[in-house]
Amino acid sequence: MRITLRYGVTKLENVEVSEGTTVNDIIDDFGAALGLPESVDILINGVSAGDRALLDGDTVTFEKKACAKA
């Protein structure tokens, strides 16, 4: 199945993944290539999501988490 990964304005990848692939699998497999920071918010098709299995055609967007002030 094919999904789209987005990080920032310029990083966009269309990748082929196995059925049953989860968000955490994507981070493990593609996080370094995308240059993801350790702490990111994850949106699947524009909706905040946890670690769920992805579906064909999903768009996974990674957004850098805002820094919290102490």
PQR file with spaces between the fields and no chain letter, atoms N, CA, C, O and H, PARSE charges and radii, in Angstrom:
ATOM       1  N    MET     1       0.846   -1.178    0.000 -0.4000 1.5000
ATOM       2  CA   MET     1       0.000    0.000    0.000 -0.0000 2.0000
ATOM       3  C    MET     1       0.884    1.231    0.000  0.5500 1.7000
ATOM       4  O    MET     1       2.044    1.175    0.409 -0.5500 1.4000
ATOM       5  N    ARG     2       0.341    2.324   -0.453 -0.4000 1.5000
ATOM       6  CA   ARG     2       1.115    3.552   -0.633 -0.0000 2.0000
ATOM       7  C    ARG     2       0.591    4.623    0.317  0.5500 1.7000
ATOM       8  O    ARG     2      -0.614    4.854    0.417 -0.5500 1.4000
ATOM       9  H    ARG     2      -0.602    2.370   -0.785  0.4000 1.0000
ATOM      10  N    ILE     3       1.548    5.289    1.030 -0.4000 1.5000
ATOM      11  CA   ILE     3       1.189    6.393    1.915 -0.0000 2.0000
ATOM      12  C    ILE     3       2.104    7.575    1.627  0.5500 1.7000
ATOM      13  O    ILE     3       3.138    7.433    0.974 -0.5500 1.4000
ATOM      14  H    ILE     3       2.527    5.102    0.949  0.4000 1.0000
ATOM      15  N    THR     4       1.710    8.739    2.120 -0.4000 1.5000
ATOM      16  CA   THR     4       2.504    9.955    1.961 -0.0000 2.0000
ATOM      17  C    THR     4       2.986   10.407    3.330  0.5500 1.7000
ATOM      18  O    THR     4       2.217   10.438    4.290 -0.5500 1.4000
ATOM      19  H    THR     4       0.870    8.855    2.650  0.4000 1.0000
ATOM      20  N    LEU     5       4.265   10.758    3.411 -0.4000 1.5000
ATOM      21  CA   LEU     5       4.857   11.274    4.646 -0.0000 2.0000
ATOM      22  C    LEU     5       5.219   12.729    4.422  0.5500 1.7000
ATOM      23  O    LEU     5       5.812   13.074    3.400 -0.5500 1.4000
ATOM      24  H    LEU     5       4.890   10.733    2.630  0.4000 1.0000
ATOM      25  N    ARG     6       4.864   13.592    5.377 -0.4000 1.5000
ATOM      26  CA   ARG     6       5.183   15.024    5.293 -0.0000 2.0000
ATOM      27  C    ARG     6       5.864   15.477    6.568  0.5500 1.7000
ATOM      28  O    ARG     6       5.465   15.107    7.672 -0.5500 1.4000
ATOM      29  H    ARG     6       4.382   13.312    6.207  0.4000 1.0000
ATOM      30  N    TYR     7       6.905   16.292    6.395 -0.4000 1.5000
ATOM      31  CA   TYR     7       7.528   16.948    7.542 -0.0000 2.0000
ATOM      32  C    TYR     7       8.031   18.302    7.065  0.5500 1.7000
ATOM      33  O    TYR     7       8.845   18.381    6.145 -0.5500 1.4000
ATOM      34  H    TYR     7       7.229   16.593    5.498  0.4000 1.0000
ATOM      35  N    GLY     8       7.551   19.349    7.683 -0.4000 1.5000
ATOM      36  CA   GLY     8       7.942   20.687    7.266 -0.0000 2.0000
ATOM      37  C    GLY     8       7.333   21.040    5.916  0.5500 1.7000
ATOM      38  O    GLY     8       6.444   20.356    5.409 -0.5500 1.4000
ATOM      39  H    GLY     8       6.890   19.284    8.430  0.4000 1.0000
ATOM      40  N    VAL     9       7.830   22.108    5.366 -0.4000 1.5000
ATOM      41  CA   VAL     9       7.285   22.609    4.108 -0.0000 2.0000
ATOM      42  C    VAL     9       7.834   21.847    2.905  0.5500 1.7000
ATOM      43  O    VAL     9       7.137   21.672    1.905 -0.5500 1.4000
ATOM      44  H    VAL     9       8.552   22.664    5.778  0.4000 1.0000
ATOM      45  N    THR    10       9.085   21.395    3.004 -0.4000 1.5000
ATOM      46  CA   THR    10       9.742   20.845    1.822 -0.0000 2.0000
ATOM      47  C    THR    10       9.908   19.336    1.799  0.5500 1.7000
ATOM      48  O    THR    10      10.262   18.782    0.759 -0.5500 1.4000
ATOM      49  H    THR    10       9.651   21.537    3.816  0.4000 1.0000
ATOM      50  N    LYS    11       9.668   18.658    2.904 -0.4000 1.5000
ATOM      51  CA   LYS    11       9.905   17.220    2.930 -0.0000 2.0000
ATOM      52  C    LYS    11       8.598   16.462    2.718  0.5500 1.7000
ATOM      53  O    LYS    11       7.685   16.508    3.542 -0.5500 1.4000
ATOM      54  H    LYS    11       9.380   19.109    3.749  0.4000 1.0000
ATOM      55  N    LEU    12       8.542   15.773    1.597 -0.4000 1.5000
ATOM      56  CA   LEU    12       7.360   15.004    1.205 -0.0000 2.0000
ATOM      57  C    LEU    12       7.845   13.723    0.546  0.5500 1.7000
ATOM      58  O    LEU    12       8.603   13.768   -0.423 -0.5500 1.4000
ATOM      59  H    LEU    12       9.284   15.736    0.927  0.4000 1.0000
ATOM      60  N    GLU    13       7.413   12.590    1.062 -0.4000 1.5000
ATOM      61  CA   GLU    13       7.816   11.296    0.512 -0.0000 2.0000
ATOM      62  C    GLU    13       6.584   10.440    0.290  0.5500 1.7000
ATOM      63  O    GLU    13       5.726   10.338    1.167 -0.5500 1.4000
ATOM      64  H    GLU    13       6.797   12.553    1.849  0.4000 1.0000
ATOM      65  N    ASN    14       6.496    9.832   -0.866 -0.4000 1.5000
ATOM      66  CA   ASN    14       5.474    8.815   -1.123 -0.0000 2.0000
ATOM      67  C    ASN    14       6.177    7.477   -0.997  0.5500 1.7000
ATOM      68  O    ASN    14       7.138    7.203   -1.716 -0.5500 1.4000
ATOM      69  H    ASN    14       7.193    9.914   -1.578  0.4000 1.0000
ATOM      70  N    VAL    15       5.699    6.642   -0.080 -0.4000 1.5000
ATOM      71  CA   VAL    15       6.390    5.384    0.186 -0.0000 2.0000
ATOM      72  C    VAL    15       5.425    4.207    0.113  0.5500 1.7000
ATOM      73  O    VAL    15       4.221    4.343    0.327 -0.5500 1.4000
ATOM      74  H    VAL    15       4.919    6.865    0.505  0.4000 1.0000
ATOM      75  N    GLU    16       5.987    3.071   -0.192 -0.4000 1.5000
ATOM      76  CA   GLU    16       5.264    1.810   -0.252 -0.0000 2.0000
ATOM      77  C    GLU    16       5.524    1.095    1.075  0.5500 1.7000
ATOM      78  O    GLU    16       6.681    0.901    1.450 -0.5500 1.4000
ATOM      79  H    GLU    16       6.966    2.960   -0.366  0.4000 1.0000
ATOM      80  N    VAL    17       4.470    0.702    1.789 -0.4000 1.5000
ATOM      81  CA   VAL    17       4.614    0.000    3.065 -0.0000 2.0000
ATOM      82  C    VAL    17       3.716   -1.231    3.080  0.5500 1.7000
ATOM      83  O    VAL    17       2.797   -1.354    2.270 -0.5500 1.4000
ATOM      84  H    VAL    17       3.530    0.859    1.484  0.4000 1.0000
ATOM      85  N    SER    18       3.994   -2.132    4.005 -0.4000 1.5000
ATOM      86  CA   SER    18       3.197   -3.352    4.142 -0.0000 2.0000
ATOM      87  C    SER    18       1.894   -3.066    4.863  0.5500 1.7000
ATOM      88  O    SER    18       1.799   -2.124    5.650 -0.5500 1.4000
ATOM      89  H    SER    18       4.741   -2.032    4.662  0.4000 1.0000
ATOM      90  N    GLU    19       0.898   -3.880    4.590 -0.4000 1.5000
ATOM      91  CA   GLU    19      -0.356   -3.785    5.319 -0.0000 2.0000
ATOM      92  C    GLU    19      -0.066   -4.048    6.795  0.5500 1.7000
ATOM      93  O    GLU    19       0.722   -4.933    7.127 -0.5500 1.4000
ATOM      94  H    GLU    19       0.975   -4.645    3.950  0.4000 1.0000
ATOM      95  N    GLY    20      -0.699   -3.286    7.671 -0.4000 1.5000
ATOM      96  CA   GLY    20      -0.481   -3.436    9.107 -0.0000 2.0000
ATOM      97  C    GLY    20       0.616   -2.540    9.657  0.5500 1.7000
ATOM      98  O    GLY    20       0.883   -2.557   10.859 -0.5500 1.4000
ATOM      99  H    GLY    20      -1.339   -2.567    7.401  0.4000 1.0000
ATOM     100  N    THR    21       1.263   -1.747    8.784 -0.4000 1.5000
ATOM     101  CA   THR    21       2.304   -0.822    9.231 -0.0000 2.0000
ATOM     102  C    THR    21       1.683    0.240   10.125  0.5500 1.7000
ATOM     103  O    THR    21       0.615    0.773    9.821 -0.5500 1.4000
ATOM     104  H    THR    21       1.046   -1.734    7.807  0.4000 1.0000
ATOM     105  N    THR    22       2.362    0.548   11.238 -0.4000 1.5000
ATOM     106  CA   THR    22       1.869    1.547   12.187 -0.0000 2.0000
ATOM     107  C    THR    22       2.696    2.819   12.102  0.5500 1.7000
ATOM     108  O    THR    22       3.733    2.866   11.440 -0.5500 1.4000
ATOM     109  H    THR    22       3.229    0.116   11.484  0.4000 1.0000
ATOM     110  N    VAL    23       2.215    3.846   12.784 -0.4000 1.5000
ATOM     111  CA   VAL    23       2.937    5.123   12.829 -0.0000 2.0000
ATOM     112  C    VAL    23       4.325    4.919   13.435  0.5500 1.7000
ATOM     113  O    VAL    23       5.305    5.462   12.925 -0.5500 1.4000
ATOM     114  H    VAL    23       1.373    3.808   13.322  0.4000 1.0000
ATOM     115  N    ASN    24       4.418    4.149   14.508 -0.4000 1.5000
ATOM     116  CA   ASN    24       5.732    3.907   15.122 -0.0000 2.0000
ATOM     117  C    ASN    24       6.677    3.185   14.172  0.5500 1.7000
ATOM     118  O    ASN    24       7.879    3.450   14.181 -0.5500 1.4000
ATOM     119  H    ASN    24       3.621    3.708   14.922  0.4000 1.0000
ATOM     120  N    ASP    25       6.151    2.273   13.347 -0.4000 1.5000
ATOM     121  CA   ASP    25       6.981    1.614   12.334 -0.0000 2.0000
ATOM     122  C    ASP    25       7.548    2.653   11.362  0.5500 1.7000
ATOM     123  O    ASP    25       8.718    2.585   10.986 -0.5500 1.4000
ATOM     124  H    ASP    25       5.174    2.058   13.339  0.4000 1.0000
ATOM     125  N    ILE    26       6.718    3.603   10.963 -0.4000 1.5000
ATOM     126  CA   ILE    26       7.141    4.655   10.038 -0.0000 2.0000
ATOM     127  C    ILE    26       8.250    5.499   10.658  0.5500 1.7000
ATOM     128  O    ILE    26       9.240    5.810    9.995 -0.5500 1.4000
ATOM     129  H    ILE    26       5.767    3.658   11.269  0.4000 1.0000
ATOM     130  N    ILE    27       8.086    5.869   11.922 -0.4000 1.5000
ATOM     131  CA   ILE    27       9.112    6.663   12.604 -0.0000 2.0000
ATOM     132  C    ILE    27      10.416    5.879   12.653  0.5500 1.7000
ATOM     133  O    ILE    27      11.481    6.431   12.376 -0.5500 1.4000
ATOM     134  H    ILE    27       7.282    5.617   12.459  0.4000 1.0000
ATOM     135  N    ASP    28      10.346    4.599   13.002 -0.4000 1.5000
ATOM     136  CA   ASP    28      11.554    3.762   13.053 -0.0000 2.0000
ATOM     137  C    ASP    28      12.217    3.648   11.683  0.5500 1.7000
ATOM     138  O    ASP    28      13.440    3.730   11.579 -0.5500 1.4000
ATOM     139  H    ASP    28       9.481    4.150   13.227  0.4000 1.0000
ATOM     140  N    ASP    29      11.419    3.460   10.633 -0.4000 1.5000
ATOM     141  CA   ASP    29      11.957    3.209    9.293 -0.0000 2.0000
ATOM     142  C    ASP    29      12.365    4.467    8.528  0.5500 1.7000
ATOM     143  O    ASP    29      13.325    4.436    7.758 -0.5500 1.4000
ATOM     144  H    ASP    29      10.425    3.393   10.718  0.4000 1.0000
ATOM     145  N    PHE    30      11.643    5.577    8.733 -0.4000 1.5000
ATOM     146  CA   PHE    30      11.861    6.764    7.904 -0.0000 2.0000
ATOM     147  C    PHE    30      12.209    8.022    8.693  0.5500 1.7000
ATOM     148  O    PHE    30      12.514    9.051    8.088 -0.5500 1.4000
ATOM     149  H    PHE    30      10.863    5.602    9.358  0.4000 1.0000
ATOM     150  N    GLY    31      12.171    7.972   10.015 -0.4000 1.5000
ATOM     151  CA   GLY    31      12.405    9.161   10.841 -0.0000 2.0000
ATOM     152  C    GLY    31      13.724    9.847   10.568  0.5500 1.7000
ATOM     153  O    GLY    31      13.770   11.069   10.425 -0.5500 1.4000
ATOM     154  H    GLY    31      11.923    7.137   10.506  0.4000 1.0000
ATOM     155  N    ALA    32      14.802    9.076   10.493 -0.4000 1.5000
ATOM     156  CA   ALA    32      16.125    9.661   10.252 -0.0000 2.0000
ATOM     157  C    ALA    32      16.198   10.295    8.859  0.5500 1.7000
ATOM     158  O    ALA    32      16.747   11.385    8.696 -0.5500 1.4000
ATOM     159  H    ALA    32      14.765    8.083   10.609  0.4000 1.0000
ATOM     160  N    ALA    33      15.649    9.616    7.873 -0.4000 1.5000
ATOM     161  CA   ALA    33      15.688   10.150    6.498 -0.0000 2.0000
ATOM     162  C    ALA    33      14.904   11.447    6.379  0.5500 1.7000
ATOM     163  O    ALA    33      15.271   12.331    5.606 -0.5500 1.4000
ATOM     164  H    ALA    33      15.203    8.731    8.006  0.4000 1.0000
ATOM     165  N    LEU    34      13.822   11.560    7.147 -0.4000 1.5000
ATOM     166  CA   LEU    34      13.018   12.786    7.120 -0.0000 2.0000
ATOM     167  C    LEU    34      13.616   13.871    8.013  0.5500 1.7000
ATOM     168  O    LEU    34      13.224   15.034    7.919 -0.5500 1.4000
ATOM     169  H    LEU    34      13.524   10.842    7.775  0.4000 1.0000
ATOM     170  N    GLY    35      14.564   13.500    8.878 -0.4000 1.5000
ATOM     171  CA   GLY    35      15.154   14.472    9.797 -0.0000 2.0000
ATOM     172  C    GLY    35      14.222   14.819   10.948  0.5500 1.7000
ATOM     173  O    GLY    35      14.229   15.950   11.433 -0.5500 1.4000
ATOM     174  H    GLY    35      14.883   12.556    8.954  0.4000 1.0000
ATOM     175  N    LEU    36      13.411   13.846   11.392 -0.4000 1.5000
ATOM     176  CA   LEU    36      12.452   14.117   12.460 -0.0000 2.0000
ATOM     177  C    LEU    36      13.166   14.352   13.791  0.5500 1.7000
ATOM     178  O    LEU    36      14.117   13.643   14.119 -0.5500 1.4000
ATOM     179  H    LEU    36      13.405   12.927   10.999  0.4000 1.0000
ATOM     180  N    PRO    37      12.708   15.348   14.560 -0.5600 1.5000
ATOM     181  CA   PRO    37      13.237   15.526   15.908  0.2800 2.0000
ATOM     182  C    PRO    37      12.670   14.422   16.801  0.5500 1.7000
ATOM     183  O    PRO    37      11.797   13.663   16.380 -0.5500 1.4000
ATOM     184  N    GLU    38      13.171   14.335   18.037 -0.4000 1.5000
ATOM     185  CA   GLU    38      12.698   13.280   18.946 -0.0000 2.0000
ATOM     186  C    GLU    38      11.236   13.438   19.321  0.5500 1.7000
ATOM     187  O    GLU    38      10.547   12.446   19.558 -0.5500 1.4000
ATOM     188  H    GLU    38      13.880   14.951   18.379  0.4000 1.0000
ATOM     189  N    SER    39      10.761   14.654   19.379 -0.4000 1.5000
ATOM     190  CA   SER    39       9.397   14.900   19.840 -0.0000 2.0000
ATOM     191  C    SER    39       8.575   15.541   18.722  0.5500 1.7000
ATOM     192  O    SER    39       8.808   16.687   18.338 -0.5500 1.4000
ATOM     193  H    SER    39      11.321   15.461   19.187  0.4000 1.0000
ATOM     194  N    VAL    40       7.607   14.774   18.209 -0.4000 1.5000
ATOM     195  CA   VAL    40       6.763   15.283   17.129 -0.0000 2.0000
ATOM     196  C    VAL    40       5.295   14.999   17.420  0.5500 1.7000
ATOM     197  O    VAL    40       4.954   14.028   18.094 -0.5500 1.4000
ATOM     198  H    VAL    40       7.418   13.843   18.521  0.4000 1.0000
ATOM     199  N    ASP    41       4.441   15.863   16.901 -0.4000 1.5000
ATOM     200  CA   ASP    41       3.006   15.604   16.877 -0.0000 2.0000
ATOM     201  C    ASP    41       2.720   14.899   15.560  0.5500 1.7000
ATOM     202  O    ASP    41       3.341   15.200   14.540 -0.5500 1.4000
ATOM     203  H    ASP    41       4.718   16.652   16.353  0.4000 1.0000
ATOM     204  N    ILE    42       1.784   13.964   15.583 -0.4000 1.5000
ATOM     205  CA   ILE    42       1.486   13.170   14.398 -0.0000 2.0000
ATOM     206  C    ILE    42       0.028   13.374   13.998  0.5500 1.7000
ATOM     207  O    ILE    42      -0.885   13.236   14.814 -0.5500 1.4000
ATOM     208  H    ILE    42       1.281   13.720   16.411  0.4000 1.0000
ATOM     209  N    LEU    43      -0.166   13.702   12.731 -0.4000 1.5000
ATOM     210  CA   LEU    43      -1.504   13.833   12.159 -0.0000 2.0000
ATOM     211  C    LEU    43      -1.640   12.805   11.047  0.5500 1.7000
ATOM     212  O    LEU    43      -0.734   12.637   10.230 -0.5500 1.4000
ATOM     213  H    LEU    43       0.575   13.814   12.069  0.4000 1.0000
ATOM     214  N    ILE    44      -2.771   12.124   11.021 -0.4000 1.5000
ATOM     215  CA   ILE    44      -3.062   11.230    9.908 -0.0000 2.0000
ATOM     216  C    ILE    44      -4.281   11.801    9.204  0.5500 1.7000
ATOM     217  O    ILE    44      -5.368   11.888    9.774 -0.5500 1.4000
ATOM     218  H    ILE    44      -3.507   12.261   11.685  0.4000 1.0000
ATOM     219  N    ASN    45      -4.077   12.183    7.957 -0.4000 1.5000
ATOM     220  CA   ASN    45      -5.136   12.823    7.164 -0.0000 2.0000
ATOM     221  C    ASN    45      -5.695   14.045    7.883  0.5500 1.7000
ATOM     222  O    ASN    45      -6.897   14.308    7.840 -0.5500 1.4000
ATOM     223  H    ASN    45      -3.194   12.112    7.494  0.4000 1.0000
ATOM     224  N    GLY    46      -4.797   14.800    8.555 -0.4000 1.5000
ATOM     225  CA   GLY    46      -5.177   16.048    9.202 -0.0000 2.0000
ATOM     226  C    GLY    46      -5.755   15.908   10.594  0.5500 1.7000
ATOM     227  O    GLY    46      -6.127   16.910   11.205 -0.5500 1.4000
ATOM     228  H    GLY    46      -3.820   14.587    8.590  0.4000 1.0000
ATOM     229  N    VAL    47      -5.841   14.689   11.116 -0.4000 1.5000
ATOM     230  CA   VAL    47      -6.429   14.459   12.434 -0.0000 2.0000
ATOM     231  C    VAL    47      -5.362   13.901   13.366  0.5500 1.7000
ATOM     232  O    VAL    47      -4.623   12.987   12.999 -0.5500 1.4000
ATOM     233  H    VAL    47      -5.539   13.875   10.620  0.4000 1.0000
ATOM     234  N    SER    48      -5.286   14.459   14.581 -0.4000 1.5000
ATOM     235  CA   SER    48      -4.323   13.977   15.570 -0.0000 2.0000
ATOM     236  C    SER    48      -4.538   12.485   15.791  0.5500 1.7000
ATOM     237  O    SER    48      -5.668   12.024   15.951 -0.5500 1.4000
ATOM     238  H    SER    48      -5.886   15.201   14.878  0.4000 1.0000
ATOM     239  N    ALA    49      -3.436   11.736   15.796 -0.4000 1.5000
ATOM     240  CA   ALA    49      -3.571   10.282   15.870 -0.0000 2.0000
ATOM     241  C    ALA    49      -2.485    9.671   16.730  0.5500 1.7000
ATOM     242  O    ALA    49      -1.388   10.212   16.867 -0.5500 1.4000
ATOM     243  H    ALA    49      -2.518   12.110   15.666  0.4000 1.0000
ATOM     244  N    GLY    50      -2.817    8.543   17.298 -0.4000 1.5000
ATOM     245  CA   GLY    50      -1.830    7.769   18.044 -0.0000 2.0000
ATOM     246  C    GLY    50      -1.199    6.750   17.117  0.5500 1.7000
ATOM     247  O    GLY    50      -1.148    6.941   15.902 -0.5500 1.4000
ATOM     248  H    GLY    50      -3.708    8.103   17.187  0.4000 1.0000
ATOM     249  N    ASP    51      -0.722    5.674   17.699 -0.4000 1.5000
ATOM     250  CA   ASP    51      -0.053    4.641   16.917 -0.0000 2.0000
ATOM     251  C    ASP    51      -1.075    3.639   16.399  0.5500 1.7000
ATOM     252  O    ASP    51      -1.344    2.626   17.044 -0.5500 1.4000
ATOM     253  H    ASP    51      -0.763    5.518   18.686  0.4000 1.0000
ATOM     254  N    ARG    52      -1.636    3.923   15.247 -0.4000 1.5000
ATOM     255  CA   ARG    52      -2.610    3.011   14.658 -0.0000 2.0000
ATOM     256  C    ARG    52      -2.077    2.477   13.344  0.5500 1.7000
ATOM     257  O    ARG    52      -1.144    3.031   12.763 -0.5500 1.4000
ATOM     258  H    ARG    52      -1.418    4.746   14.723  0.4000 1.0000
ATOM     259  N    ALA    53      -2.676    1.407   12.890 -0.4000 1.5000
ATOM     260  CA   ALA    53      -2.299    0.862   11.585 -0.0000 2.0000
ATOM     261  C    ALA    53      -2.718    1.842   10.502  0.5500 1.7000
ATOM     262  O    ALA    53      -3.800    2.427   10.555 -0.5500 1.4000
ATOM     263  H    ALA    53      -3.434    0.957   13.362  0.4000 1.0000
ATOM     264  N    LEU    54      -1.847    2.008    9.526 -0.4000 1.5000
ATOM     265  CA   LEU    54      -2.120    2.937    8.431 -0.0000 2.0000
ATOM     266  C    LEU    54      -2.897    2.238    7.328  0.5500 1.7000
ATOM     267  O    LEU    54      -2.841    1.017    7.179 -0.5500 1.4000
ATOM     268  H    LEU    54      -0.968    1.532    9.484  0.4000 1.0000
ATOM     269  N    LEU    55      -3.622    3.039    6.558 -0.4000 1.5000
ATOM     270  CA   LEU    55      -4.420    2.529    5.446 -0.0000 2.0000
ATOM     271  C    LEU    55      -3.872    3.072    4.130  0.5500 1.7000
ATOM     272  O    LEU    55      -3.223    4.118    4.103 -0.5500 1.4000
ATOM     273  H    LEU    55      -3.668    4.031    6.678  0.4000 1.0000
ATOM     274  N    ASP    56      -4.133    2.371    3.066 -0.4000 1.5000
ATOM     275  CA   ASP    56      -3.691    2.807    1.745 -0.0000 2.0000
ATOM     276  C    ASP    56      -4.191    4.224    1.476  0.5500 1.7000
ATOM     277  O    ASP    56      -5.374    4.514    1.654 -0.5500 1.4000
ATOM     278  H    ASP    56      -4.661    1.522    3.088  0.4000 1.0000
ATOM     279  N    GLY    57      -3.295    5.098    1.049 -0.4000 1.5000
ATOM     280  CA   GLY    57      -3.658    6.470    0.712 -0.0000 2.0000
ATOM     281  C    GLY    57      -3.561    7.452    1.865  0.5500 1.7000
ATOM     282  O    GLY    57      -3.755    8.651    1.663 -0.5500 1.4000
ATOM     283  H    GLY    57      -2.334    4.863    0.903  0.4000 1.0000
ATOM     284  N    ASP    58      -3.261    6.973    3.083 -0.4000 1.5000
ATOM     285  CA   ASP    58      -3.130    7.887    4.228 -0.0000 2.0000
ATOM     286  C    ASP    58      -1.996    8.878    4.005  0.5500 1.7000
ATOM     287  O    ASP    58      -1.000    8.563    3.353 -0.5500 1.4000
ATOM     288  H    ASP    58      -3.102    5.999    3.248  0.4000 1.0000
ATOM     289  N    THR    59      -2.158   10.083    4.554 -0.4000 1.5000
ATOM     290  CA   THR    59      -1.093   11.072    4.606 -0.0000 2.0000
ATOM     291  C    THR    59      -0.730   11.269    6.070  0.5500 1.7000
ATOM     292  O    THR    59      -1.572   11.657    6.880 -0.5500 1.4000
ATOM     293  H    THR    59      -2.968   10.339    5.083  0.4000 1.0000
ATOM     294  N    VAL    60       0.532   10.998    6.406 -0.4000 1.5000
ATOM     295  CA   VAL    60       1.023   11.145    7.771 -0.0000 2.0000
ATOM     296  C    VAL    60       1.870   12.410    7.815  0.5500 1.7000
ATOM     297  O    VAL    60       2.870   12.526    7.106 -0.5500 1.4000
ATOM     298  H    VAL    60       1.216   10.682    5.748  0.4000 1.0000
ATOM     299  N    THR    61       1.459   13.356    8.657 -0.4000 1.5000
ATOM     300  CA   THR    61       2.169   14.624    8.799 -0.0000 2.0000
ATOM     301  C    THR    61       2.814   14.673   10.170  0.5500 1.7000
ATOM     302  O    THR    61       2.159   14.437   11.186 -0.5500 1.4000
ATOM     303  H    THR    61       0.647   13.262    9.234  0.4000 1.0000
ATOM     304  N    PHE    62       4.104   14.979   10.194 -0.4000 1.5000
ATOM     305  CA   PHE    62       4.849   15.126   11.441 -0.0000 2.0000
ATOM     306  C    PHE    62       5.093   16.610   11.681  0.5500 1.7000
ATOM     307  O    PHE    62       5.588   17.311   10.798 -0.5500 1.4000
ATOM     308  H    PHE    62       4.637   15.171    9.370  0.4000 1.0000
ATOM     309  N    GLU    63       4.751   17.087   12.862 -0.4000 1.5000
ATOM     310  CA   GLU    63       4.973   18.481   13.216 -0.0000 2.0000
ATOM     311  C    GLU    63       5.812   18.545   14.478  0.5500 1.7000
ATOM     312  O    GLU    63       5.551   17.830   15.446 -0.5500 1.4000
ATOM     313  H    GLU    63       4.349   16.517   13.579  0.4000 1.0000
ATOM     314  N    LYS    64       6.815   19.397   14.463 -0.4000 1.5000
ATOM     315  CA   LYS    64       7.669   19.566   15.636 -0.0000 2.0000
ATOM     316  C    LYS    64       6.813   20.095   16.786  0.5500 1.7000
ATOM     317  O    LYS    64       6.052   21.049   16.624 -0.5500 1.4000
ATOM     318  H    LYS    64       7.028   19.978   13.677  0.4000 1.0000
ATOM     319  N    LYS    65       6.954   19.447   17.967 -0.4000 1.5000
ATOM     320  CA   LYS    65       6.182   19.896   19.134 -0.0000 2.0000
ATOM     321  C    LYS    65       6.702   21.240   19.612  0.5500 1.7000
ATOM     322  O    LYS    65       7.901   21.516   19.573 -0.5500 1.4000
ATOM     323  H    LYS    65       7.572   18.672   18.099  0.4000 1.0000
ATOM     324  N    ALA    66       5.774   22.065   20.061 -0.4000 1.5000
ATOM     325  CA   ALA    66       6.146   23.367   20.629 -0.0000 2.0000
ATOM     326  C    ALA    66       6.878   23.128   21.950  0.5500 1.7000
ATOM     327  O    ALA    66       6.575   22.186   22.681 -0.5500 1.4000
ATOM     328  H    ALA    66       4.800   21.840   20.093  0.4000 1.0000
ATOM     329  N    CYS    67       7.825   23.979   22.235 -0.4000 1.5000
ATOM     330  CA   CYS    67       8.565   23.889   23.494 -0.0000 2.0000
ATOM     331  C    CYS    67       7.682   24.376   24.645  0.5500 1.7000
ATOM     332  O    CYS    67       6.998   25.394   24.532 -0.5500 1.4000
ATOM     333  H    CYS    67       8.071   24.745   21.641  0.4000 1.0000
ATOM     334  N    ALA    68       7.708   23.646   25.731 -0.4000 1.5000
ATOM     335  CA   ALA    68       6.941   24.053   26.911 -0.0000 2.0000
ATOM     336  C    ALA    68       7.860   24.847   27.834  0.5500 1.7000
ATOM     337  O    ALA    68       9.004   24.458   28.070 -0.5500 1.4000
ATOM     338  H    ALA    68       8.263   22.819   25.823  0.4000 1.0000
ATOM     339  N    LYS    69       7.352   25.956   28.351 -0.4000 1.5000
ATOM     340  CA   LYS    69       8.135   26.767   29.294 -0.0000 2.0000
ATOM     341  C    LYS    69       7.883   26.253   30.706  0.5500 1.7000
ATOM     342  O    LYS    69       6.774   25.843   31.050 -0.5500 1.4000
ATOM     343  H    LYS    69       6.422   26.271   28.159  0.4000 1.0000
ATOM     344  N    ALA    70       8.919   26.287   31.500 -0.4000 1.5000
ATOM     345  CA   ALA    70       8.796   25.804   32.883 -0.0000 2.0000
ATOM     346  C    ALA    70       8.171   26.849   33.769  0.5500 1.7000
ATOM     347  O    ALA    70       7.990   26.618   34.964 -0.5500 1.4000
ATOM     348  H    ALA    70       9.820   26.620   31.221  0.4000 1.0000
